Amino acid sequence: LAAPLLTSMVSSQEASTYGFYANVAIACILSIVFLGKVGADWMPPEPLSQEQWMDTHYGKQVAASFSLVLLATLAGVAAGLLAFGKKQWKRAGVACIIAFVLTCLSFVWFIRHCNTTLVGEICLQLDFEWFHGMLIGSLINFGFAAYNAYSVHGEAARLDLPK
């Protein structure tokens, strides 16, 4: 009776392990797609130079979003390396949580800016485009990867395996 129960616990740990690797890989790929699209579209609107664009609220939002997603992607890669190479699941989970938080913060892209003029108040916001959907997918997968890392860590602690 105990043997089938032990086998199901090990398979649960294996499923969490494979789930972690899949979620981290998907999250990093989706983040890289976002970075590629934002990097390609980094050019300012027609009448502005690069310096003028970066002095606007919108240029700063794009730069901040790009930087935060880049850091989140690096944290995701670090999580994968920690789990794959050293089997440090707790640290891999922390790295995934950091990636999750950085990805959440990267939505500064959508902060609305209002300026008061002689005509009245003018409010503008950058548009939601397809590559922001990639960012949402990355966010979800970083969250699942963190959950899976802590599941593997918990199972390993319970079975007294390397953590």
N, C-alpha and C positions, 0 to 999 in steps of 0.2 A: 504494500500500500504506500509506503514512503518513497519507493523508487520512482513511480510515475509522478508524484508530487515534486520531487527534486528535479526530474527531467523537465517538467513544465516551467519551473522557476529558471532554469538555465536557458531554456528557449526564450523565455520572456526577456532575459538579459541580452541575449543575442539579437532579438527583435529590436530592443531599445538601442543597441549598439549600431545596427544597420540603419535604423531610423535616424540616429544622430548624424551618421556620415552622409546619408541622403539629404537630410534637411540642411546641413551646413553647406554641402555642395550646391544645392539648389539656391539657397540664400545668397551665396557668394556669386554664382552665375548671374542671378537677377540683379544684384548690385552692380556687377561689372557692366551689364547691359545699360543700366541707368547711367553709370559714369561715362560710358561711351557716347551715349546720346547727348548728355549734358555737355560733355567735353566738345563734341562736334558743334553744338549750338551755342558755344560760349561767346561767339562773336556778337558784338553789340548791334542794336538796331541802326539802320542806315545813317542817320545824321550824326551819330555819336562816335567818338573815338573810343578805344579800349579804356583809356584813363577816365574819360567822362562817364562811360558806362559803369565802371567800378566805383565811381563816386555817387552813383544813384542808389536808392534803397533796393531796387530790383537787382542791380549788379551784385550788391553785397549779399542779398538773399541767395542768388544763384551760387556765388562763391562759397557761402557758408554751407549750403546744402551739399554741394559737391565735396567739400572737405569732410563733412560729417559722414557721408556715405563712404568715402575713401577710408576713413578711420574704422568704420564699422566693418568694411570688407576685410581690412587687415586683421581686425579682432576675430572675425570669423575664420580666416586662414589660420591664425594662431590657435584658435580652439580646435580646429581639425588636427593640427600638428601635435598639440598637447595630448589629444585623445589617441591619435594613431601611433605616435612615436613612444610616448612615455606612459600611456594609459592613466593620465592624471585627469580623471573625469570631473572632479569637483572644480578644478581650475578651468577645465574646458567649459563647464557650465557657467562659471563667472565670466569668461570671455564672451560667451554667447549672450549673456545678460547685458554686458557692456555694448555688444554689437546691436542688440535690440534697442537699448536706450539711445544710442547714437543715431540709429535709423529713425526712431521716433522724433528726435530733435531735428532731423534733416527736413522735416515738413515745415520748417521756417519759410520755405518757398511760398507758402500760401498766406503769409501775414499780409493783411490789408493795410494800405497806406492812404491816408486822407490828407489833402492839402486844401487850405482855405484860400480862395482867390476872390477877386472883385465880383466874379459871377456867382460865387457860392462855394460850397464844399465839393471837391472832386475826389472821389475814392477810386483807386485802381488796385488790381490784384493780378498776379501772374496766373495764367490759365492752367487747368489740369489737363495733362496730355497722357498719351498711352504709356510713356515710360514711368510715370508716377504709379501706374498699376504694377509695374515691375517692383517698385519700391515697397508697395503694400505686400506683395508676395514675399519679398525678402524679409520684411518685418515679421510676417507670420511664421516663416520657416526658421528664423533665428529664435523665435519663442518656442517652437516645437523642439528645436535642437537643444535648447537649455533644459527643457523638461526631460528629454531623453538622456542627456548627460547626467542629470541628477537621479534619474531612474536607474541608470547603470551603476552609478556610485552607491546608491542605496542597496541595490541587489548585491553588489560586490562586498559591501560592509556586512550585510546579513549573512552571506555565504563565506565570509572571511577569505575573499579572493583579493588579488592586487587591485588597489583603488587608484 
